[in-house]
Amino acid sequence: MLLVGELMRQEIATVRPDTPVRRVVEVMTDTGVEGVLVVDGRGRVIGSVGDEQLLAGLYARRNRPWWWQLSGDDEAAGTDERLFTLTAAEVMLRRVVTVDPVASATSAIRLFDEYAVNVIPVVERGTLVGAVFRGDLIKRLLLPHPFGRPAET
C-alpha cells in the first residue's frame, strides 16, 4: 500500500498571510510548484494559493461595477497591476484539509475529490511536515503504467 509519506514533498513553499500576490507568484515560479501554503505566525496552515485562486483574484479585479463602465472611471484602469497589491490572505483558498503521513494514497485521493483542493498539507502531531499535490499524485499513479510508452522490443 502506497502511503502519503511516500508521495509528499518535504520541501514545500510557504508564505505568510500578508505576503503580496506578486511575491506569491515569484515563490511559485522559483520553486516550480503549482501552489503555496499560507501559514500563520505559529506555523499553522490557514490556506493555500494556487493558480486557481490567482485567476479568481484577477477575474474579480477585472469585473468592474457597471457604474464604472458607464462613467469611464479611470480608477478601474490598471486592474492587472492592482491584483499584485492583494495579499495571500485576500486570494487564498481557506479550505484546509490535512492528512497524516501514514494515511494511504487512496485516502488522499478521496480528500482531493471530496474537498476540491489541489494541495493537501501533511501534518504529523500538529506539525507541518510536507504536502501532497494533486498533480504529483496523478503522476505517481500513472507513470508506473505502460500508458503512452513505446512497446519494448
LUMTORDO-653051 format. One record per residue: x, y, z of N, C-alpha, C, O, CB in turn. Coordinates in nm, 4 decimals. Glycine has a CB too. Layout:
# LUMTORDO-653051
X/Y/Z/X/Y/Z/X/Y/Z/X/Y/Z/X/Y/Z
...
***
This chain:
# LUMTORDO-653051
0.0844/-0.1180/0.0000/0.0000/0.0000/0.0000/0.0892/0.1246/0.0000/0.1821/0.1355/0.0800/-0.0962/-0.0004/0.1226
0.0600/0.2172/-0.0897/0.1331/0.3423/-0.1021/0.0822/0.4398/0.0036/-0.0384/0.4605/0.0172/0.1181/0.4021/-0.2449
0.1759/0.5000/0.0789/0.1398/0.5932/0.1855/0.1645/0.7375/0.1438/0.2471/0.7651/0.0567/0.2183/0.5615/0.3124
0.0925/0.8286/0.2067/0.1066/0.9708/0.1802/0.2513/1.0154/0.2031/0.3035/1.0974/0.1275/0.0106/1.0517/0.2691
0.3152/0.9625/0.3056/0.4536/0.9988/0.3363/0.5492/0.9676/0.2221/0.6533/1.0322/0.2094/0.4992/0.9270/0.4608
0.5156/0.8699/0.1392/0.5987/0.8343/0.0248/0.5731/0.9272/-0.0941/0.6567/0.9375/-0.1838/0.5731/0.6891/-0.0157
0.4598/0.9936/-0.0950/0.4203/1.0819/-0.2048/0.4502/1.2284/-0.1787/0.4675/1.3068/-0.2720/0.2747/1.0660/-0.2321
0.4561/1.2646/-0.0524/0.4605/1.4071/-0.0187/0.5936/1.4711/-0.0559/0.6980/1.4063/-0.0633/0.4345/1.4264/0.1295
0.5843/1.6008/-0.0788/0.7037/1.6830/-0.0941/0.7404/1.7336/0.0443/0.6566/1.7887/0.1158/0.6809/1.8019/-0.1955
0.8641/1.7148/0.0808/0.9063/1.7634/0.2120/0.9496/1.9085/0.2066/0.9341/1.9824/0.3039/1.0193/1.6782/0.2661
1.0033/1.9487/0.0940/1.0392/2.0889/0.0763/0.9206/2.1570/0.0105/0.8935/2.1373/-0.1079/1.1704/2.1057/-0.0094
0.8515/2.2359/0.0877/0.7303/2.2994/0.0375/0.7423/2.4506/0.0494/0.8125/2.5027/0.1360/0.6065/2.2488/0.1138
0.6736/2.5179/-0.0377/0.6743/2.6638/-0.0376/0.5626/2.7144/0.0526/0.4469/2.6742/0.0401/0.6584/2.7198/-0.1814
0.5998/2.8025/0.1428/0.5011/2.8638/0.2304/0.5173/3.0157/0.2249/0.6255/3.0679/0.1979/0.5158/2.8114/0.3762
0.4082/3.0835/0.2509/0.4081/3.2297/0.2604/0.3233/3.2689/0.3800/0.2446/3.1894/0.4315/0.3542/3.2961/0.1289
0.3408/3.3921/0.4229/0.2603/3.4465/0.5321/0.1336/3.5088/0.4734/0.1309/3.5397/0.3542/0.3413/3.5519/0.6149
0.0302/3.5278/0.5526/-0.0944/3.5868/0.5013/-0.0758/3.7254/0.4407/-0.1480/3.7616/0.3478/-0.1958/3.5950/0.6119
0.0195/3.8036/0.4911/0.0394/3.9394/0.4414/0.1354/3.9476/0.3218/0.1703/4.0573/0.2783/0.0910/4.0260/0.5529
0.1777/3.8342/0.2692/0.2671/3.8319/0.1535/0.1928/3.8840/0.0307/0.0838/3.8360/-0.0004/0.3212/3.6884/0.1280
0.2505/3.9816/-0.0395/0.1860/4.0325/-0.1608/0.1759/3.9234/-0.2683/0.2630/3.8370/-0.2784/0.2639/4.1536/-0.2157
0.0697/3.9283/-0.3473/0.0477/3.8293/-0.4526/0.1669/3.8246/-0.5483/0.2035/3.7171/-0.5958/-0.0816/3.8610/-0.5300
0.2268/3.9379/-0.5765/0.3450/3.9400/-0.6646/0.4526/3.8459/-0.6101/0.5142/3.7709/-0.6858/0.4016/4.0849/-0.6781
0.4747/3.8502/-0.4794/0.5761/3.7631/-0.4171/0.5302/3.6171/-0.4197/0.6121/3.5271/-0.4381/0.6041/3.8076/-0.2708
0.4015/3.5932/-0.4018/0.3479/3.4566/-0.4087/0.3789/3.3966/-0.5456/0.4229/3.2821/-0.5554/0.1942/3.4553/-0.3819
0.3556/3.4744/-0.6510/0.3835/3.4273/-0.7872/0.5327/3.3992/-0.8040/0.5707/3.2998/-0.8658/0.3363/3.5313/-0.8920
0.6168/3.4861/-0.7494/0.7615/3.4647/-0.7570/0.8019/3.3350/-0.6871/0.8833/3.2588/-0.7393/0.8363/3.5835/-0.6948
0.7453/3.3102/-0.5694/0.7762/3.1882/-0.4944/0.7327/3.0655/-0.5736/0.8062/2.9671/-0.5818/0.7074/3.1902/-0.3558
0.6134/3.0711/-0.6319/0.5641/2.9581/-0.7116/0.6567/2.9327/-0.8305/0.6876/2.8178/-0.8623/0.4196/2.9849/-0.7610
0.7000/3.0388/-0.8949/0.7879/3.0264/-1.0115/0.9255/2.9750/-0.9709/0.9792/2.8840/-1.0340/0.8012/3.1615/-1.0832
0.9823/3.0330/-0.8661/1.1165/2.9947/-0.8212/1.1242/2.8500/-0.7739/1.2254/2.7828/-0.7935/1.1612/3.0863/-0.7098
1.0173/2.8029/-0.7119/1.0184/2.6663/-0.6575/0.9571/2.5643/-0.7515/0.9653/2.4440/-0.7269/0.9449/2.6627/-0.5262
0.8954/2.6116/-0.8594/0.8373/2.5201/-0.9564/0.7163/2.4443/-0.9050/0.6940/2.3292/-0.9426/0.9399/2.4234/-1.0005
0.6383/2.5080/-0.8194/0.5180/2.4437/-0.7661/0.3943/2.5149/-0.8179/0.3990/2.6317/-0.8564/0.5193/2.4434/-0.6116
0.2839/2.4422/-0.8179/0.1588/2.4988/-0.8661/0.0780/2.5645/-0.7555/-0.0317/2.6146/-0.7804/0.0764/2.3920/-0.9319
0.1307/2.5650/-0.6341/0.0615/2.6290/-0.5237/0.1504/2.6404/-0.4017/0.2469/2.5655/-0.3863/-0.0641/2.5528/-0.4893
0.1171/2.7344/-0.3156/0.1907/2.7534/-0.1909/0.0924/2.7453/-0.0742/-0.0267/2.7730/-0.0885/0.2669/2.8900/-0.1907
0.1450/2.7073/0.0394/0.0641/2.7042/0.1606/0.0812/2.8359/0.2339/0.1907/2.8921/0.2381/0.1032/2.5845/0.2515
-0.0269/2.8844/0.2914/-0.0243/3.0078/0.3696/-0.0238/2.9666/0.5162/-0.1143/2.8968/0.5620/-0.1475/3.1021/0.3357
0.0786/3.0100/0.5899/0.0918/2.9728/0.7306/0.0879/3.0971/0.8179/0.1354/3.2038/0.7789/0.2223/2.8942/0.7547
0.0308/3.0817/0.9364/0.0239/3.1941/1.0292/0.1529/3.2034/1.1104/0.2472/3.1280/1.0864/-0.0980/3.1799/1.1231
0.1569/3.2943/1.2049/0.2756/3.3167/1.2867/0.3176/3.1983/1.3705/0.4329/3.1905/1.4128/0.2529/3.4313/1.3752
0.2264/3.1057/1.3956/0.2589/2.9870/1.4743/0.2908/2.8667/1.3859/0.3113/2.7559/1.4355/0.1438/2.9533/1.5675
0.2947/2.8896/1.2536/0.3289/2.7806/1.1627/0.2124/2.6925/1.1232/0.2321/2.5884/1.0605/0.4329/2.6967/1.2239
0.0909/2.7325/1.1589/-0.0276/2.6551/1.1209/-0.0714/2.6921/0.9803/-0.0693/2.8092/0.9426/-0.1428/2.6784/1.2206
-0.1107/2.5925/0.9034/-0.1591/2.6171/0.7680/-0.3005/2.6733/0.7777/-0.3891/2.6117/0.8370/-0.1558/2.4863/0.6814
-0.3205/2.7914/0.7185/-0.4527/2.8555/0.7243/-0.5154/2.8689/0.5860/-0.6294/2.9135/0.5727/-0.4417/2.9933/0.7892
-0.4401/2.8299/0.4829/-0.4936/2.8380/0.3477/-0.3896/2.7983/0.2454/-0.2782/2.7581/0.2790/-0.5440/2.9780/0.3189
-0.4288/2.8103/0.1190/-0.3359/2.7826/0.0096/-0.3673/2.8758/-0.1063/-0.4805/2.9210/-0.1235/-0.3442/2.6337/-0.0352
-0.2645/2.9032/-0.1850/-0.2805/2.9851/-0.3039/-0.2248/2.9052/-0.4204/-0.1077/2.8673/-0.4221/-0.2087/3.1243/-0.2894
-0.3103/2.8808/-0.5163/-0.2698/2.8124/-0.6378/-0.3118/2.8954/-0.7570/-0.3643/3.0059/-0.7432/-0.3304/2.6706/-0.6453
-0.2877/2.8401/-0.8734/-0.3221/2.9147/-0.9939/-0.4707/2.9462/-1.0017/-0.5091/3.0494/-1.0568/-0.2800/2.8373/-1.1165
-0.5550/2.8586/-0.9474/-0.6993/2.8839/-0.9500/-0.7354/3.0087/-0.8688/-0.8195/3.0883/-0.9104/-0.7757/2.7620/-0.8957
-0.6715/3.0250/-0.7534/-0.7006/3.1420/-0.6704/-0.6470/3.2693/-0.7362/-0.7094/3.3750/-0.7274/-0.6396/3.1250/-0.5295
-0.5314/3.2589/-0.8022/-0.4768/3.3764/-0.8708/-0.5670/3.4185/-0.9857/-0.5913/3.5375/-1.0059/-0.3351/3.3476/-0.9229
-0.6165/3.3212/-1.0608/-0.7075/3.3529/-1.1708/-0.8381/3.4112/-1.1186/-0.8927/3.5046/-1.1774/-0.7356/3.2280/-1.2548
-0.8881/3.3564/-1.0084/-1.0114/3.4094/-0.9499/-0.9898/3.5531/-0.9021/-1.0779/3.6376/-0.9182/-1.0588/3.3201/-0.8325
-0.8735/3.5809/-0.8437/-0.8421/3.7166/-0.7996/-0.8332/3.8124/-0.9158/-0.8795/3.9261/-0.9069/-0.7125/3.7184/-0.7221
-0.7737/3.7671/-1.0258/-0.7640/3.8503/-1.1455/-0.9024/3.8757/-1.2030/-0.9339/3.9886/-1.2404/-0.6735/3.7842/-1.2509
-0.9846/3.7735/-1.2106/-1.1194/3.7871/-1.2640/-1.2016/3.8845/-1.1788/-1.2737/3.9692/-1.2315/-1.1887/3.6496/-1.2706
-1.1895/3.8710/-1.0476/-1.2655/3.9594/-0.9583/-1.2241/4.1042/-0.9779/-1.3072/4.1945/-0.9679/-1.2455/3.9185/-0.8116
-1.0966/4.1268/-1.0058/-1.0481/4.2626/-1.0261/-1.0895/4.3186/-1.1619/-1.1014/4.4400/-1.1784/-0.8973/4.2661/-1.0127
-1.1112/4.2305/-1.2583/-1.1481/4.2774/-1.3921/-1.2966/4.3082/-1.4029/-1.3376/4.3844/-1.4904/-1.1098/4.1740/-1.4963
-1.3761/4.2512/-1.3168/-1.5199/4.2769/-1.3213/-1.5495/4.4077/-1.2508/-1.5694/4.4120/-1.1294/-1.5997/4.1610/-1.2568
-1.5519/4.5129/-1.3284/-1.5788/4.6441/-1.2719/-1.7294/4.6601/-1.2534/-1.8085/4.6060/-1.3307/-1.5216/4.7566/-1.3624
-1.7676/4.7336/-1.1520/-1.9101/4.7629/-1.1370/-1.9613/4.8364/-1.2605/-1.8869/4.9102/-1.3250/-1.9358/4.8469/-1.0095
-2.0861/4.8161/-1.2920/-2.1433/4.8744/-1.4130/-2.1320/5.0260/-1.4163/-2.1168/5.0845/-1.5236/-2.2877/4.8347/-1.4255
-2.1394/5.0917/-1.2979/-2.1332/5.2372/-1.2982/-1.9931/5.2873/-1.3369/-1.9806/5.3970/-1.3914/-2.1727/5.2916/-1.1603
-1.8879/5.2089/-1.3098/-1.7542/5.2468/-1.3560/-1.7475/5.2378/-1.5083/-1.6885/5.3230/-1.5747/-1.6459/5.1564/-1.2914
-1.8085/5.1339/-1.5611/-1.8062/5.1145/-1.7059/-1.8799/5.2279/-1.7763/-1.8339/5.2768/-1.8795/-1.8687/4.9791/-1.7432
-1.9943/5.2702/-1.7215/-2.0714/5.3781/-1.7829/-2.0016/5.5132/-1.7701/-2.0024/5.5935/-1.8634/-2.2094/5.3855/-1.7200
-1.9426/5.5369/-1.6562/-1.8798/5.6670/-1.6325/-1.7389/5.6753/-1.6890/-1.6819/5.7840/-1.6988/-1.8763/5.6962/-1.4847
-1.6817/5.5593/-1.7267/-1.5452/5.5601/-1.7785/-1.4450/5.5956/-1.6701/-1.3388/5.6506/-1.6992/-1.5331/5.6577/-1.8944
-1.4778/5.5649/-1.5457/-1.3934/5.5970/-1.4311/-1.2541/5.5368/-1.4486/-1.2399/5.4162/-1.4690/-1.4576/5.5461/-1.3008
-1.1524/5.6210/-1.4407/-1.0147/5.5761/-1.4563/-0.9663/5.4970/-1.3366/-0.8606/5.4342/-1.3430/-0.9242/5.6939/-1.4792
-1.0407/5.4987/-1.2283/-1.0000/5.4236/-1.1104/-0.9884/5.2746/-1.1413/-0.9108/5.2036/-1.0774/-1.0991/5.4462/-0.9965
-1.0653/5.2274/-1.2388/-1.0622/5.0855/-1.2734/-0.9465/5.0518/-1.3655/-0.9178/4.9342/-1.3880/-1.1924/5.0448/-1.3383
-0.8797/5.1527/-1.4189/-0.7664/5.1267/-1.5071/-0.6534/5.0645/-1.4263/-0.6405/5.0897/-1.3065/-0.7190/5.2571/-1.5770
-0.5718/4.9835/-1.4922/-0.4597/4.9190/-1.4242/-0.5027/4.8068/-1.3338/-0.4350/4.7772/-1.2353/-0.3832/5.0192/-1.3451
-0.6137/4.7436/-1.3648/-0.6662/4.6363/-1.2811/-0.5662/4.5238/-1.2637/-0.5511/4.4704/-1.1539/-0.7943/4.5820/-1.3399
-0.4969/4.4869/-1.3722/-0.3997/4.3787/-1.3629/-0.2925/4.4117/-1.2604/-0.2504/4.3250/-1.1838/-0.3360/4.3517/-1.4992
-0.2484/4.5367/-1.2588/-0.1448/4.5772/-1.1646/-0.1975/4.5722/-1.0214/-0.1249/4.5348/-0.9294/-0.0940/4.7184/-1.1979
-0.3244/4.6101/-1.0028/-0.3812/4.6088/-0.8685/-0.3951/4.4683/-0.8119/-0.3971/4.4509/-0.6900/-0.5155/4.6762/-0.8691
-0.4047/4.3674/-0.8987/-0.4083/4.2298/-0.8492/-0.2862/4.2047/-0.7627/-0.2945/4.1366/-0.6605/-0.4142/4.1282/-0.9662
-0.1725/4.2598/-0.8040/-0.0496/4.2357/-0.7307/-0.0433/4.3109/-0.5985/0.0457/4.2845/-0.5177/0.0676/4.2733/-0.8152
-0.1345/4.4030/-0.5745/-0.1371/4.4715/-0.4452/-0.2160/4.3912/-0.3425/-0.2148/4.4236/-0.2238/-0.1975/4.6117/-0.4600
-0.2838/4.2876/-0.3874/-0.3544/4.1999/-0.2948/-0.2542/4.1166/-0.2167/-0.1384/4.1028/-0.2562/-0.4537/4.1090/-0.3698
-0.3001/4.0617/-0.1063/-0.2145/3.9744/-0.0254/-0.2599/3.8296/-0.0400/-0.3680/3.8009/-0.0914/-0.2171/4.0172/0.1239
-0.1754/3.7410/0.0058/-0.2083/3.5984/0.0022/-0.3404/3.5722/0.0751/-0.4222/3.4925/0.0292/-0.0943/3.5147/0.0655
-0.3606/3.6386/0.1876/-0.4836/3.6189/0.2652/-0.6086/3.6574/0.1874/-0.7156/3.6003/0.2083/-0.4774/3.6991/0.3934
-0.5946/3.7553/0.0967/-0.7100/3.8022/0.0211/-0.7489/3.7101/-0.0939/-0.8631/3.7139/-0.1397/-0.6824/3.9388/-0.0322
-0.6572/3.6286/-0.1406/-0.6888/3.5409/-0.2534/-0.6849/3.3925/-0.2167/-0.7261/3.3083/-0.2966/-0.5925/3.5670/-0.3667
-0.6362/3.3595/-0.0977/-0.6155/3.2188/-0.0628/-0.7456/3.1409/-0.0508/-0.8515/3.1957/-0.0202/-0.5395/3.2088/0.0667
-0.7338/3.0125/-0.0757/-0.8417/2.9184/-0.0500/-0.8345/2.8863/0.0983/-0.7328/2.8371/0.1469/-0.8304/2.7880/-0.1397
-0.9411/2.9139/0.1691/-0.9395/2.8979/0.3148/-0.9709/2.7553/0.3593/-0.9582/2.7220/0.4771/-1.0386/2.9929/0.3777
-1.0114/2.6729/0.2656/-1.0422/2.5336/0.2980/-0.9106/2.4577/0.3168/-0.8380/2.4338/0.2202/-1.1299/2.4673/0.1857
-0.8803/2.4203/0.4401/-0.7578/2.3477/0.4696/-0.7951/2.2065/0.5132/-0.8645/2.1861/0.6128/-0.6738/2.4203/0.5793
-0.7472/2.1109/0.4363/-0.7691/1.9699/0.4662/-0.6314/1.9097/0.4850/-0.5486/1.9144/0.3940/-0.8511/1.8959/0.3522
-0.6059/1.8533/0.6016/-0.4745/1.7945/0.6272/-0.4838/1.6428/0.6285/-0.5914/1.5842/0.6409/-0.4169/1.8455/0.7603
-0.3666/1.5815/0.6153/-0.3591/1.4364/0.6161/-0.2330/1.3960/0.6916/-0.1360/1.4716/0.6958/-0.3593/1.3786/0.4711
-0.2343/1.2793/0.7499/-0.1205/1.2248/0.8224/-0.0288/1.1509/0.7247/-0.0781/1.0925/0.6282/-0.1677/1.1301/0.9363
0.1021/1.1517/0.7465/0.1919/1.0847/0.6525/0.1704/0.9337/0.6416/0.2104/0.8732/0.5422/0.3331/1.1108/0.6925
0.1080/0.8723/0.7418/0.0857/0.7273/0.7348/-0.0494/0.6917/0.6744/-0.0861/0.5743/0.6688/0.0965/0.6667/0.8731
-0.1236/0.7927/0.6290/-0.2508/0.7659/0.5602/-0.2212/0.7062/0.4231/-0.1138/0.7273/0.3669/-0.3364/0.8964/0.5463
-0.3155/0.6331/0.3712/-0.2964/0.5706/0.2400/-0.3150/0.6723/0.1278/-0.3860/0.7716/0.1438/-0.3941/0.4534/0.2216
-0.2509/0.6467/0.0152/-0.2669/0.7321/-0.1024/-0.4134/0.7338/-0.1453/-0.4631/0.8352/-0.1942/-0.1765/0.6834/-0.2187
-0.4810/0.6229/-0.1272/-0.6224/0.6149/-0.1613/-0.7039/0.7142/-0.0797/-0.7957/0.7774/-0.1320/-0.6745/0.4732/-0.1392
-0.6710/0.7281/0.0470/-0.7451/0.8244/0.1301/-0.7155/0.9679/0.0846/-0.8035/1.0537/0.0909/-0.7082/0.8069/0.2804
-0.5934/0.9944/0.0393/-0.5610/1.1273/-0.0120/-0.6413/1.1569/-0.1387/-0.6898/1.2685/-0.1576/-0.4099/1.1388/-0.0404
-0.6547/1.0571/-0.2247/-0.7352/1.0745/-0.3463/-0.8778/1.1131/-0.3096/-0.9365/1.2026/-0.3705/-0.7349/0.9453/-0.4317
-0.9323/1.0458/-0.2108/-1.0685/1.0774/-0.1662/-1.0784/1.2206/-0.1152/-1.1767/1.2897/-0.1416/-1.1126/0.9800/-0.0566
-0.9763/1.2649/-0.0420/-0.9770/1.4016/0.0102/-0.9722/1.5042/-0.1028/-1.0433/1.6047/-0.0991/-0.8588/1.4228/0.1052
-0.8879/1.4786/-0.2036/-0.8818/1.5696/-0.3186/-1.0192/1.5805/-0.3838/-1.0643/1.6899/-0.4179/-0.7769/1.5209/-0.4219
-1.0841/1.4681/-0.4004/-1.2157/1.4681/-0.4648/-1.3230/1.5310/-0.3769/-1.4026/1.6126/-0.4233/-1.2560/1.3265/-0.5006
-1.3245/1.4927/-0.2506/-1.4300/1.5388/-0.1607/-1.4235/1.6894/-0.1343/-1.5268/1.7559/-0.1269/-1.4216/1.4640/-0.0295
-1.3020/1.7430/-0.1203/-1.2883/1.8833/-0.0811/-1.2474/1.9758/-0.1949/-1.2367/2.0966/-0.1742/-1.1885/1.8946/0.0289
-1.2242/1.9225/-0.3142/-1.1888/2.0027/-0.4327/-1.0703/2.0953/-0.4059/-1.0769/2.2154/-0.4319/-1.3093/2.0856/-0.4783
-0.9623/2.0379/-0.3536/-0.8387/2.1123/-0.3301/-0.7301/2.0566/-0.4215/-0.7420/1.9454/-0.4729/-0.7952/2.1040/-0.1802
-0.6249/2.1344/-0.4411/-0.5135/2.0894/-0.5249/-0.3901/2.0532/-0.4442/-0.2966/1.9920/-0.4959/-0.4782/2.1961/-0.6250
-0.3904/2.0913/-0.3174/-0.2781/2.0593/-0.2302/-0.3336/2.0227/-0.0924/-0.4266/2.0851/-0.0413/-0.1773/2.1793/-0.2210
-0.2728/1.9196/-0.0350/-0.3124/1.8773/0.0995/-0.1880/1.8822/0.1880/-0.0921/1.8089/0.1640/-0.3766/1.7327/0.0986
-0.1889/1.9684/0.2907/-0.0768/1.9710/0.3842/-0.0679/1.8386/0.4601/-0.1693/1.7814/0.5002/-0.0912/2.0887/0.4829
0.0536/1.7917/0.4786/0.0768/1.6692/0.5553/0.1248/1.7129/0.6931/0.2273/1.7797/0.7070/0.1819/1.5732/0.4843
0.0484/1.6738/0.7940/0.0742/1.7183/0.9302/0.0936/1.5968/1.0197/0.0150/1.5020/1.0176/-0.0413/1.8075/0.9825
0.2004/1.6026/1.0980/0.2292/1.4954/1.1929/0.2351/1.5558/1.3323/0.3181/1.6426/1.3592/0.3627/1.4220/1.1576
0.1467/1.5100/1.4215/0.1373/1.5633/1.5579/0.1304/1.7163/1.5597/0.1953/1.7820/1.6411/0.2568/1.5162/1.6407
0.0498/1.7714/1.4677/0.0280/1.9145/1.4631/0.1345/1.9952/1.3900/0.1215/2.1170/1.3773/0.0167/1.9643/1.5991
0.2386/1.9299/1.3422/0.3479/1.9991/1.2744/0.3442/1.9715/1.1248/0.3283/1.8570/1.0825/0.4832/1.9566/1.3328
0.3588/2.0761/1.0454/0.3626/2.0629/0.9008/0.4926/1.9934/0.8610/0.6015/2.0423/0.8912/0.3501/2.2016/0.8318
0.4808/1.8787/0.7929/0.5996/1.8031/0.7527/0.6122/1.7890/0.6010/0.7141/1.7412/0.5512/0.5968/1.6658/0.8160
0.5096/1.8303/0.5282/0.5142/1.8194/0.3826/0.3806/1.8543/0.3216/0.2919/1.9088/0.3873/0.5556/1.6794/0.3403
0.3683/1.8215/0.1940/0.2432/1.8473/0.1226/0.2323/1.7495/0.0069/0.3325/1.7076/-0.0512/0.2361/1.9945/0.0716
0.1100/1.7145/-0.0249/0.0818/1.6309/-0.1411/0.0033/1.7172/-0.2383/-0.0989/1.7760/-0.2030/0.0024/1.4996/-0.1022
0.0525/1.7239/-0.3607/-0.0149/1.7983/-0.4658/-0.0905/1.7011/-0.5550/-0.0427/1.5911/-0.5830/0.0858/1.8819/-0.5481
-0.2067/1.7416/-0.5988/-0.2888/1.6581/-0.6869/-0.2067/1.6124/-0.8080/-0.2113/1.4954/-0.8459/-0.4154/1.7355/-0.7333
-0.1319/1.7046/-0.8680/-0.0513/1.6721/-0.9855/0.0529/1.5650/-0.9573/0.0747/1.4763/-1.0398/0.0168/1.7961/-1.0371
0.1177/1.5725/-0.8409/0.2171/1.4709/-0.8044/0.1526/1.3338/-0.7886/0.2086/1.2322/-0.8296/0.2886/1.5102/-0.6746
0.0364/1.3328/-0.7297/-0.0356/1.2069/-0.7086/-0.0737/1.1440/-0.8420/-0.0592/1.0233/-0.8611/-0.1615/1.2301/-0.6231
-0.1218/1.2256/-0.9327/-0.1591/1.1756/-1.0652/-0.0373/1.1191/-1.1372/-0.0436/1.0103/-1.1943/-0.2236/1.2873/-1.1494
0.0735/1.1927/-1.1346/0.1964/1.1446/-1.1992/0.2418/1.0125/-1.1392/0.2766/0.9193/-1.2117/0.3082/1.2488/-1.1864
0.2414/1.0049/-1.0085/0.2895/0.8842/-0.9389/0.2030/0.7635/-0.9706/0.2531/0.6520/-0.9856/0.2923/0.9072/-0.7875
0.0736/0.7862/-0.9805/-0.0161/0.6747/-1.0061/-0.0177/0.6325/-1.1525/-0.0412/0.5153/-1.1820/-0.1551/0.7104/-0.9624
0.0067/0.7254/-1.2448/0.0003/0.6926/-1.3869/0.1335/0.6519/-1.4479/0.1354/0.5700/-1.5398/-0.0534/0.8086/-1.4616
0.2444/0.7057/-1.4002/0.3728/0.6775/-1.4627/0.4187/0.5318/-1.4532/0.4877/0.4860/-1.5443/0.4756/0.7642/-1.4018
0.3851/0.4574/-1.3496/0.4304/0.3180/-1.3467/0.3655/0.2316/-1.4557/0.4130/0.1217/-1.4842/0.4013/0.2578/-1.2106
0.2603/0.2800/-1.5146/0.1888/0.2021/-1.6152/0.2470/0.2289/-1.7538/0.3032/0.3358/-1.7777/0.0381/0.2351/-1.6126
0.2340/0.1340/-1.8439/0.2912/0.1498/-1.9780/0.2121/0.2429/-2.0673/0.2419/0.2530/-2.1863/0.3019/0.0169/-2.0443
0.1128/0.3108/-2.0142/0.0298/0.4017/-2.0929/0.1177/0.5044/-2.1635/0.1905/0.5797/-2.0988/-0.0744/0.4721/-2.0032
0.1106/0.5073/-2.2959/0.1825/0.6057/-2.3726/0.3288/0.5740/-2.3943/0.3982/0.6517/-2.4598/0.1708/0.7350/-2.3072
0.3790/0.4622/-2.3417/0.5184/0.4270/-2.3603/0.5329/0.3349/-2.4812/0.4440/0.2548/-2.5098/0.5748/0.3601/-2.2337
0.6446/0.3465/-2.5516/0.6663/0.2567/-2.6650/0.6809/0.1134/-2.6176/0.7333/0.0872/-2.5093/0.7904/0.2988/-2.7446
0.6343/0.0220/-2.6993/0.6461/-0.1205/-2.6653/0.7916/-0.1615/-2.6671/0.8685/-0.1186/-2.7532/0.5646/-0.2081/-2.7632
0.8294/-0.2456/-2.5706/0.9666/-0.2952/-2.5657/0.9879/-0.4013/-2.6730/0.8999/-0.4826/-2.7010/0.9989/-0.3524/-2.4263
1.1066/-0.3985/-2.7321/1.1368/-0.4988/-2.8344/1.2464/-0.5905/-2.7911/1.2842/-0.6810/-2.8656/1.1746/-0.4333/-2.9639
***
